[in-house]
Structure formats: structure tokens, C-alpha cells
Amino acid sequence: MKHFEAFLKLTAPAAAAACLLVSTQLAHAAVITVAPGQSIQTAVNAAVAGDTVRVLPGTYTQKVLVSGKSGTASARILIKADPGVVLRGGTGVTPSGRQGLITIRNSNYVRVEGFEITAFTTSSVSASPVGILVEGNGSNLQIVNNKIHGIKHTSTCTQDDGDACWVGAHGLAVFGTNATGITDLLVQGNEVYQNVLQSSEALVLNGNIDRFEVLDNYVHDNNNIGLDFIGFEGECACGDKDRARNGIVKNNRAVNNSSKTNPWYMGVGSAAGFYVDGGRYIVFDGNTSSGNDLGFEFASEHAGKATEDIVMSNNFVYKNREVGLTVGGYNASVGAARRIHVHNNSFYKNKGWGTEIVFQHKVIDSRLSNNIFFGTGPAADNYGNYGSGHSGNVWGTNLWWGTNASGGSLPGVRVLANPRFIAPDSGDLNLQATSPAIGVGATSVALTSWTSPLWSRYFAGGAIAVNGVTDINGQARIEGTIDLGADEFGSAPASRR
């Protein structure tokens, strides 16, 4: 089909008045090209279903709002940066309320890809800067392959200063803020790092969000929680829908996220690499958590509420500063953790106030098996029960190890032996051929009560394989009798062996 090019004169700010090049194919999708000195916003305003806004290399000091835009399943709106594009804040480009350098609001079938986003800063108690913000309602939105750093709230408020000084920032944030909510969300391949967050999180999904995929992201060196999946904070006046739910969190890395130097926390290190606070029906598979304050946390900060129906399988959790996995409310007055399934994970030397795995308050009807817990002291110290209100929990076979094989009163069927990880101090928790973890596990029954259509994309017939379909290396999860830990010994890809 014959191509032609046309110049379309579009309104732009006076300092950036220019022609935007529009390349099209007859009456079909257009490519609207933006060069340095031009307005990305002007191009976005002109884009319709099927169009691509292509941003050429350079630095752009401006904010972008995608509001009320809708592509279709076959004609998505793509906003794509070439390599070398930096979108940044600066003089006159600061947040107003909760605002992103890129904000997507009430839109459908929009993809944002390839931007470096930085230098969006405030000290105002009335503003919350965000690198990329999705809010309101929307469907089939994709945030892919962006680098987000230097998003900062520089207030020195602390959590003791009251609501008038409640401040925060996010690298990448999605808020479902109405009854329609946000559905079928993809967040993939982003790097979120070196952000100053105060009370908030580096990458967060909060409110009415149903069906999401968070894949292959690298979240590191932020001064609060890495990845957070939240419910019941009042983002949406929609009852039980006010929670992130039906999502898969796979092949992400959360590294060196700590609140220790964050003024909001007054010297306390409490930032998890991965946190669920009130979310439901979420699978964590094949992730790595290291160097954070907490490796994983499943809890609810709201009295009478709970984090529910979580699967954690095939993850590496090592050298976090305080605890590997903590489950349940931080005190007896807050919420619970129900039906948490923890299977085939590998833990190594997570120790501070906690240990490899800690139950806090109200852990209910949960299942734990096929894990490896390798601690810093006697094997018996790898589990801490620090709270009350637990019931209905079942421990299967797990391997426990540390400085010696003293098992004390560890729960379930215990394998007390060195798992023989390949190089655990450098994060290689794969198994040597002589590991006692090989071939001694048991496969758990799949979950069939999770009804979202999302699950059929990942699990045959939509039945959740709580041990996973593949191990952390992408090989078959079961070769003969299932192994303990995240690695199924066998022909794993060379890059992880």
C-alpha cells in the first residue's frame, strides 16, 4: 500500500512552536513524530486509535497527560520514546497534587514505552510526585521498558507529625479510584531506582485494580518499599473492590530497598522488597528479593481486613536485612493474612529482628511446603512465631539449615541438612548435584477456586499450580519427584547455572 507523508501544523507552546511530522498509510494509523523543542502533549492530544507518538532522542522538560484516550484491541495508542529520550521535571515543571511526569487517566488500550523519566521533585506537603501515574479507570494499559529514577519528595516530615504532614512520592503508581476501576494492566521491563519516597512505595498498585501482570521489572535502591499491592486505603469507594486482585508478579527483582535512612521512618528499616497489604488472588513466581529490609511481607494494616489468597512459589530470598518472609499483621489490632501458600522457595541468611520466616499476628489457613530455609544460626532459629491468633495452618516438608542441625520445635516434616546451594553468598541458590533437597518434595493440590480469566493464560484450565509450572530458571518444575527450593535440579539454562 502506498505511503505518503504530510506535515500537520499543531498548536504547541510558544517556546516550542514547530511542525510535528505525521507519517501515515492512507487512512490508517499515523506516526506523529516529536523532536526536542516540541510538545509531547500536543502530539498526544492529536493521537487517535492506532496512532503512534514517536519521541525522538533529546531532553524534554515537560509533563504529559493522557486523559480520556482510547485505542482498541487491534489499534492501540502507542507513546514510544526512542533510545536517548529523557523526560524530566525542572523549573516550572513540578507536581500539582498527586501527579506524574506522565499521567494516564480514564483511558483504554494505551501503551507507554521506552522513556527515561527523572528529576520530578517537591518538598510541598500538598504534592506527590510520580514518574508514571495511572489513575481513575481504564483497561488494557501497558507500561513497558521505562527507566524511572530521581522522583523525590524532599520533606523531612516523620510519621509522628500527623495527617497535615503526610507526604510521599512514587516511581510508578497505578490507582483504581472509581467503581469501574482498572483492568488488564501490564507493567513489564521497567527499572525503578534511586527514588526518594517518604511514606510511599517505588512501584505500587492500589485500589480497584483487577487482572494485572507485573513482569521482569527491576526495582532497586529506593528508600522505601519496592513493589506493593494494596487494598482498603480508600482509593475507591467501592467496598471489597478497593484492592489490587487477580494478578501475577513474575521474574521481578527487588534489591536494596530500605527505609533505614528515610526520615519518615526515623531510622527504622521496614521496607519490603515485595509487599501485599490487603490484596487478594496474587501469584508471586520466580522473583528475587535481596538486600531489602524485609524480603516479602503479606499482611494487612487495616483492622478487620486481610491479605488473602496469595501464592509465593519459586522465589530466591536472600540476605535481606531483617527478615526473609513475614506473614500476618504487625500487631494484634490490625488485619490478618489468610490462605497464604508458600511453596518451593529458597531462603538464605535473612536476619535482623526476624529470621528466615516469621509469623506475626493472625495467620490463618495457610500452607507451607517444599521450601529451603538456610539461616545464620542454628536451624531451629529459622522460624519465629512472634504473635497470636493463628489457626488452620499446615506445614509440609521443608529443609532447615544454619550453623548446625538443631531442629528444636520446627513445624512440619523437617529435613535437617545443608542444601548445598551452588554459591549462596553471591545469590546463586541453585542446587548442586549432591543436594539432599533433590527428589524429596511433594506436589500440592492445585487451587481451583480462583475464577479470574487471567489464570488460564498461565495455568492449564485455570487451576493454580501452587508449586509453579516452571522453576526459577524456567525449566519444568517437576522432573521425577519434585525437589525442595526454587531450583528443580536438572538442565537449567546456562545463564543461571
C-alpha positions as CSV (number, residue, x, y, z in Angstrom):
1,M,0.0,0.0,0.0
2,K,1.4,3.4,-1.0
3,H,2.8,5.6,1.8
4,F,2.8,9.3,1.9
5,E,3.9,12.0,4.4
6,A,2.3,15.2,5.4
7,F,3.2,18.0,7.8
8,L,0.5,18.8,10.3
9,K,0.7,22.1,12.0
10,L,-0.3,21.6,15.6
11,T,-0.6,24.1,18.4
12,A,2.5,24.0,20.7
13,P,3.9,26.2,23.4
14,A,5.4,29.4,22.1
15,A,8.9,28.3,23.1
16,A,8.4,25.0,21.3
17,A,6.3,26.0,18.3
18,A,7.2,23.7,15.5
19,C,5.7,21.3,12.9
20,L,5.2,17.7,14.0
21,L,5.8,15.2,11.3
22,V,2.9,12.9,10.7
23,S,3.6,9.8,8.6
24,T,0.5,7.7,7.7
25,Q,-0.6,4.9,5.4
26,L,-3.7,6.2,3.6
27,A,-6.5,6.4,6.2
28,H,-4.8,4.1,8.6
29,A,-2.6,4.6,11.7
30,A,-0.4,7.7,11.8
31,V,3.1,8.1,13.4
32,I,3.3,11.6,15.0
33,T,7.0,12.4,15.5
34,V,8.1,14.8,18.2
35,A,11.5,16.3,18.2
36,P,13.3,18.2,21.0
37,G,11.8,21.7,21.5
38,Q,8.4,20.4,20.6
39,S,5.4,19.4,22.8
40,I,4.8,15.8,23.5
41,Q,1.4,16.8,24.9
42,T,0.4,18.3,21.6
43,A,1.1,15.0,19.8
44,V,-0.7,13.0,22.4
45,N,-3.8,15.3,22.1
46,A,-3.8,14.6,18.3
47,A,-3.4,10.8,18.6
48,V,-6.3,8.5,18.0
49,A,-6.7,4.7,17.9
50,G,-3.9,3.1,16.1
51,D,-1.6,6.1,16.2
52,T,2.0,6.1,17.4
53,V,3.5,9.1,19.1
54,R,7.2,8.7,18.4
55,V,9.5,10.9,20.6
56,L,13.0,11.5,19.1
57,P,16.2,11.5,21.2
58,G,16.7,14.5,23.5
59,T,15.7,16.0,26.8
60,Y,12.1,17.2,27.3
61,T,11.3,19.3,30.4
62,Q,7.5,18.9,30.4
63,K,4.6,16.9,31.8
64,V,2.3,14.7,29.7
65,L,-1.3,13.9,30.4
66,V,-3.1,11.1,28.6
67,S,-6.8,11.7,29.5
68,G,-9.9,10.1,28.0
69,K,-7.9,8.4,25.2
70,S,-9.0,5.1,23.8
71,G,-7.4,2.8,21.4
72,T,-8.8,-0.6,20.6
73,A,-7.6,-4.2,20.9
74,S,-6.4,-4.1,17.3
75,A,-5.4,-0.4,17.2
76,R,-3.7,0.6,20.4
77,I,-2.4,4.1,21.0
78,L,1.4,3.8,21.4
79,I,3.5,6.6,23.0
80,K,7.1,5.5,22.4
81,A,10.4,7.1,23.1
82,D,13.5,6.4,21.0
83,P,16.6,5.5,22.9
84,G,18.1,8.7,24.4
85,V,14.9,10.4,25.4
86,V,14.8,11.9,28.8
87,L,11.6,13.3,30.2
88,R,12.3,15.4,33.3
89,G,11.0,17.9,35.7
90,G,12.6,21.3,36.3
91,T,11.8,24.9,36.6
92,G,8.0,25.3,36.1
93,V,7.6,21.5,35.8
94,T,6.7,20.4,39.3
95,P,3.8,18.2,40.7
96,S,0.4,19.6,41.5
97,G,-1.3,17.3,43.9
98,R,-0.7,13.7,43.0
99,Q,0.7,13.9,39.5
100,G,3.0,12.1,37.2
101,L,5.5,13.3,34.7
102,I,3.4,11.0,32.6
103,T,-0.2,10.7,33.8
104,I,-2.7,8.3,32.2
105,R,-6.3,8.9,33.3
106,N,-9.5,7.2,32.3
107,S,-8.0,5.7,29.2
108,N,-8.0,2.4,27.4
109,Y,-5.6,0.5,25.1
110,V,-2.7,2.8,25.7
111,R,1.0,1.8,25.8
112,V,3.8,3.9,27.1
113,E,7.3,2.6,26.3
114,G,10.9,3.4,26.4
115,F,11.1,6.7,28.4
116,E,13.8,7.7,30.9
117,I,11.9,9.7,33.5
118,T,13.7,11.7,36.2
119,A,14.1,14.9,38.3
120,F,10.5,15.3,39.4
121,T,10.8,16.8,42.8
122,T,8.9,18.6,45.5
123,S,9.0,19.4,49.2
124,S,5.4,20.5,49.4
125,V,3.1,18.7,51.7
126,S,0.3,19.1,49.2
127,A,2.0,17.4,46.3
128,S,3.1,13.8,45.5
129,P,5.4,13.4,42.5
130,V,5.1,10.2,40.4
131,G,7.3,9.2,37.5
132,I,4.4,7.4,35.6
133,L,0.9,7.6,37.2
134,V,-2.1,5.7,36.1
135,E,-5.4,6.7,37.8
136,G,-9.1,6.7,37.5
137,N,-10.4,3.8,35.3
138,G,-9.0,2.1,32.3
139,S,-8.4,-1.2,30.5
140,N,-5.6,-2.8,28.6
141,L,-2.9,-0.3,29.7
142,Q,0.7,-1.1,29.2
143,I,3.7,0.5,30.9
144,V,6.8,-1.2,29.4
145,N,10.6,-0.8,29.3
146,N,10.9,2.6,31.1
147,K,13.6,3.8,33.4
148,I,12.3,5.9,36.3
149,H,14.6,7.5,38.8
150,G,15.2,10.7,40.7
151,I,11.5,11.1,41.7
152,K,11.8,12.8,45.1
153,H,9.8,14.1,48.0
154,T,12.3,16.0,50.0
155,S,10.2,16.8,53.0
156,T,11.7,15.9,56.4
157,C,8.2,15.1,57.9
158,T,8.0,11.9,60.0
159,Q,5.2,9.5,60.7
160,D,4.7,11.2,64.1
161,D,3.9,14.6,62.5
162,G,0.2,13.8,61.8
163,D,-2.0,13.9,58.7
164,A,-1.0,17.5,57.9
165,C,2.4,16.3,57.0
166,W,1.6,13.0,55.3
167,V,3.9,13.1,52.3
168,G,5.1,10.7,49.6
169,A,6.3,10.0,46.1
170,H,6.2,7.0,43.7
171,G,8.3,5.9,40.8
172,L,5.5,4.1,39.1
173,A,2.0,4.1,40.5
174,V,-1.4,2.7,39.5
175,F,-4.6,3.8,41.4
176,G,-8.0,2.5,40.6
177,T,-10.1,5.3,42.0
178,N,-13.6,4.6,40.9
179,A,-16.1,1.8,40.7
180,T,-15.2,1.0,37.1
181,G,-11.6,0.5,38.0
182,I,-8.5,-0.6,36.1
183,T,-8.5,-3.9,34.4
184,D,-6.0,-6.0,32.3
185,L,-2.9,-4.0,33.2
186,L,0.6,-4.8,32.1
187,V,3.7,-3.4,33.9
188,Q,6.8,-5.0,32.3
189,G,10.5,-4.5,31.9
190,N,10.8,-1.2,33.9
191,E,13.7,-0.1,36.0
192,V,12.6,1.9,39.1
193,Y,15.5,3.1,41.2
194,Q,17.0,5.8,43.4
195,N,13.7,7.5,44.2
196,V,13.1,9.3,47.5
197,L,9.7,8.2,48.6
198,Q,8.9,9.2,52.2
199,S,5.8,7.3,53.2
200,S,5.1,5.8,49.8
201,E,6.4,3.0,47.5
202,A,8.6,2.7,44.4
203,L,6.1,0.6,42.4
204,V,2.6,0.4,43.7
205,L,-0.8,-0.9,42.6
206,N,-3.6,0.4,44.8
207,G,-7.4,0.4,44.8
208,N,-9.8,-1.1,42.3
209,I,-7.4,-3.0,40.0
210,D,-8.4,-6.4,38.6
211,R,-6.3,-8.6,36.4
212,F,-2.7,-7.4,36.3
213,E,0.7,-8.7,35.2
214,V,3.8,-7.3,36.8
215,L,6.7,-8.9,34.9
216,D,10.5,-8.6,34.6
217,N,10.9,-5.3,36.5
218,Y,14.0,-4.3,38.4
219,V,13.2,-2.2,41.4
220,H,16.3,-1.2,43.4
221,D,18.0,1.3,45.7
222,N,14.8,3.2,46.7
223,N,14.3,4.4,50.3
224,N,11.0,2.6,50.9
225,I,9.1,-0.5,49.7
226,G,10.0,-1.9,46.3
227,L,6.7,-3.4,44.9
228,D,3.4,-3.1,46.8
229,F,-0.1,-4.4,46.2
230,I,-2.6,-2.6,48.3
231,G,-6.2,-2.7,49.4
232,F,-8.6,-0.8,51.7
233,E,-6.9,2.5,51.7
234,G,-10.0,4.3,50.4
235,E,-8.7,5.0,46.9
236,C,-12.1,3.8,45.7
237,A,-15.5,4.0,47.5
238,C,-16.3,0.5,46.1
239,G,-16.3,-1.8,49.1
240,D,-14.4,-5.1,48.6
241,K,-13.3,-4.0,45.1
242,D,-11.0,-1.4,46.7
243,R,-8.0,-3.8,46.5
244,A,-5.5,-5.0,43.9
245,R,-6.5,-8.5,42.9
246,N,-6.1,-11.3,40.4
247,G,-2.5,-10.6,39.4
248,I,0.7,-12.3,38.6
249,V,4.1,-10.9,39.8
250,K,6.8,-12.8,38.0
251,N,10.5,-12.6,37.2
252,N,11.0,-9.3,39.0
253,R,14.0,-8.3,41.1
254,A,13.7,-6.1,44.2
255,V,17.1,-5.2,45.5
256,N,18.4,-2.8,48.2
257,N,15.2,-1.1,49.0
258,S,15.4,0.3,52.6
259,S,13.7,2.9,54.8
260,K,16.6,3.0,57.2
261,T,17.7,6.5,56.0
262,N,14.2,7.7,55.2
263,P,13.2,10.5,57.6
264,W,9.6,9.4,57.6
265,Y,10.6,6.2,59.4
266,M,13.0,7.8,61.9
267,G,15.8,5.3,61.4
268,V,13.7,2.1,61.2
269,G,14.3,-0.3,58.4
270,S,10.9,-1.7,57.4
271,A,10.8,-1.6,53.6
272,A,9.9,-4.9,51.9
273,G,11.1,-5.9,48.5
274,F,7.6,-7.3,47.8
275,Y,4.6,-6.4,50.0
276,V,0.9,-7.3,49.9
277,D,-1.2,-5.1,52.2
278,G,-4.8,-6.1,51.6
279,G,-4.5,-7.6,48.1
280,R,-6.1,-10.8,47.0
281,Y,-5.6,-13.6,44.5
282,I,-1.9,-12.8,43.6
283,V,0.8,-15.2,42.5
284,F,4.5,-14.3,43.1
285,D,6.6,-16.6,41.0
286,G,10.3,-16.6,40.0
287,N,11.2,-13.3,41.7
288,T,14.4,-12.3,43.5
289,S,14.4,-10.3,46.7
290,S,17.8,-9.3,48.2
291,G,19.3,-6.5,50.3
292,N,15.9,-5.1,51.3
293,D,14.8,-4.6,54.9
294,L,12.2,-7.4,54.5
295,G,12.2,-9.9,51.7
296,F,8.5,-10.5,51.4
297,E,5.6,-9.3,53.6
298,F,1.9,-10.5,53.5
299,A,-0.2,-8.6,55.9
300,S,-3.0,-6.0,56.3
301,E,-2.6,-2.7,58.1
302,H,-6.4,-2.3,58.5
303,A,-8.4,-3.7,61.3
304,G,-11.0,-6.2,60.2
305,K,-9.4,-6.6,56.7
306,A,-6.9,-9.2,55.4
307,T,-4.4,-10.1,52.7
308,E,-5.9,-13.2,51.2
309,D,-5.2,-16.0,48.7
310,I,-1.6,-15.5,47.9
311,V,0.8,-17.9,46.2
312,M,4.5,-17.5,46.7
313,S,6.5,-20.0,44.7
314,N,9.9,-20.4,43.1
315,N,11.5,-17.3,44.5
316,F,15.0,-16.5,45.7
317,V,15.0,-14.6,49.0
318,Y,18.5,-13.9,50.4
319,K,20.5,-11.5,52.5
320,N,17.6,-9.2,53.4
321,R,18.4,-7.1,56.4
322,E,15.7,-8.0,58.9
323,V,13.6,-11.0,57.7
324,G,13.0,-13.2,54.7
325,L,9.2,-13.6,54.8
326,T,6.9,-12.1,57.4
327,V,3.2,-13.0,57.4
328,G,0.4,-11.5,59.4
329,G,-0.5,-8.2,61.0
330,Y,2.3,-6.3,62.7
331,N,0.2,-6.2,65.9
332,A,-3.0,-7.9,67.2
333,S,-5.2,-4.8,66.5
334,V,-4.6,-4.8,62.7
335,G,-5.6,-7.1,59.9
336,A,-4.9,-10.8,59.1
337,A,-3.3,-13.0,56.4
338,R,-5.5,-15.8,55.1
339,R,-4.8,-18.7,52.8
340,I,-1.1,-17.9,52.1
341,H,0.5,-20.6,50.0
342,V,4.3,-20.7,50.3
343,H,5.9,-23.5,48.3
344,N,9.3,-24.2,46.7
345,N,11.2,-21.0,47.7
346,S,14.8,-20.7,48.7
347,F,15.8,-18.5,51.6
348,Y,19.3,-17.7,52.7
349,K,20.7,-15.7,55.6
350,N,17.9,-13.2,56.1
351,K,18.4,-12.0,59.7
352,G,17.8,-8.9,61.9
353,W,14.9,-8.5,64.2
354,G,13.4,-11.5,62.4
355,T,14.8,-14.6,60.7
356,E,14.0,-16.6,57.5
357,I,10.3,-16.8,58.1
358,V,8.2,-15.1,60.8
359,F,4.5,-15.4,61.8
360,Q,3.3,-12.2,63.4
361,H,-0.5,-12.0,64.1
362,K,-3.5,-13.8,62.7
363,V,-2.0,-16.1,60.1
364,I,-4.9,-18.3,59.1
365,D,-5.4,-21.4,56.9
366,S,-2.1,-21.1,55.2
367,R,0.1,-23.8,53.6
368,L,3.9,-24.1,53.6
369,S,6.0,-26.8,52.0
370,N,9.0,-27.7,49.8
371,N,10.9,-24.6,51.0
372,I,14.6,-24.3,51.9
373,F,15.4,-22.1,54.9
374,F,19.2,-21.6,55.4
375,G,19.8,-19.2,58.3
376,T,22.6,-17.6,60.1
377,G,22.3,-19.6,63.4
378,P,21.0,-23.0,64.4
379,A,18.4,-24.4,62.1
380,A,15.8,-24.1,64.9
381,D,16.2,-20.3,64.7
382,N,14.9,-20.0,61.2
383,Y,11.3,-19.8,62.1
384,G,9.8,-17.2,64.5
385,N,6.3,-17.2,65.9
386,Y,6.0,-13.7,67.3
387,G,2.3,-13.2,67.6
388,S,-1.1,-14.7,68.2
389,G,-4.4,-15.6,66.6
390,H,-3.1,-18.2,64.2
391,S,-5.2,-21.1,63.1
392,G,-5.6,-23.8,60.5
393,N,-2.0,-23.6,59.2
394,V,-0.4,-26.7,57.7
395,W,3.4,-27.2,57.3
396,G,4.6,-29.9,54.9
397,T,8.2,-31.0,54.2
398,N,10.7,-28.2,54.4
399,L,14.5,-28.2,54.7
400,W,16.1,-26.2,57.5
401,W,19.8,-25.4,57.9
402,G,22.2,-23.0,59.5
403,T,25.3,-23.4,61.7
404,N,24.1,-26.7,62.9
405,A,21.2,-29.2,62.5
406,S,19.5,-28.4,65.8
407,G,15.8,-28.5,64.8
408,G,14.2,-27.6,68.1
409,S,10.4,-27.4,67.6
410,L,10.4,-26.5,63.9
411,P,7.0,-27.3,62.4
412,G,6.1,-30.0,59.8
413,V,8.3,-32.7,58.3
414,R,11.8,-31.5,58.7
415,V,14.8,-32.2,56.5
416,L,17.8,-31.0,58.6
417,A,20.7,-30.8,56.2
418,N,22.9,-28.5,54.3
419,P,21.0,-27.9,51.0
420,R,24.3,-27.4,49.1
421,F,23.5,-24.3,47.2
422,I,26.0,-23.5,44.4
423,A,27.2,-20.1,45.5
424,P,24.7,-18.6,48.0
425,D,26.8,-15.7,49.1
426,S,26.6,-14.3,45.6
427,G,22.9,-15.1,45.2
428,D,23.2,-18.4,43.3
429,L,20.7,-20.6,45.3
430,N,20.6,-23.3,42.6
431,L,21.3,-26.9,43.9
432,Q,24.5,-28.9,43.5
433,A,24.1,-32.5,42.2
434,T,24.6,-33.8,45.7
435,S,21.9,-31.7,47.4
436,P,19.7,-33.5,49.9
437,A,16.8,-31.3,48.6
438,I,16.6,-33.2,45.3
439,G,13.6,-35.5,44.9
440,V,12.2,-35.3,48.4
441,G,9.3,-32.9,48.0
442,A,5.6,-33.4,47.4
443,T,3.4,-31.7,44.9
444,S,0.5,-29.8,46.4
445,V,-3.1,-29.8,45.1
446,A,-3.8,-27.1,42.6
447,L,-6.3,-24.3,43.5
448,T,-9.5,-24.4,41.5
449,S,-11.5,-21.7,43.4
450,W,-9.7,-18.7,41.7
451,T,-12.1,-17.8,38.9
452,S,-10.5,-14.9,37.0
453,P,-9.9,-15.5,33.3
454,L,-6.3,-14.3,33.8
455,W,-5.3,-17.6,35.2
456,S,-5.9,-19.6,32.1
457,R,-3.1,-17.6,30.5
458,Y,-0.6,-19.1,32.9
459,F,-2.1,-22.4,34.2
460,A,-3.8,-25.2,32.3
461,G,-7.5,-25.0,32.8
462,G,-7.1,-22.0,35.1
463,A,-6.2,-24.3,38.0
464,I,-3.4,-22.6,40.0
465,A,-0.4,-24.9,40.3
466,V,0.9,-23.7,43.7
467,N,4.3,-25.2,43.1
468,G,4.5,-23.4,39.8
469,V,4.7,-24.6,36.3
470,T,8.4,-23.9,35.9
471,D,11.2,-23.3,38.5
472,I,13.1,-20.0,38.9
473,N,15.2,-21.0,35.9
474,G,12.4,-21.6,33.5
475,Q,12.8,-25.4,33.4
476,A,10.0,-27.8,34.2
477,R,9.0,-27.6,37.9
478,I,8.8,-31.3,38.3
479,E,11.4,-33.8,36.9
480,G,10.5,-37.1,38.6
481,T,9.8,-36.3,42.2
482,I,9.7,-32.6,42.9
483,D,12.7,-31.0,44.6
484,L,12.7,-28.6,47.6
485,G,13.5,-25.0,46.9
486,A,13.1,-22.7,43.9
487,D,15.5,-24.7,41.7
488,E,14.4,-28.0,40.2
489,F,17.8,-29.7,39.6
490,G,18.3,-30.6,36.0
491,S,19.0,-28.9,32.7
492,A,18.5,-25.3,33.8
493,P,19.6,-22.6,31.4
494,A,23.3,-22.0,31.4
495,S,22.9,-18.4,32.4
496,R,21.7,-19.5,35.8
497,R,24.0,-22.4,36.4
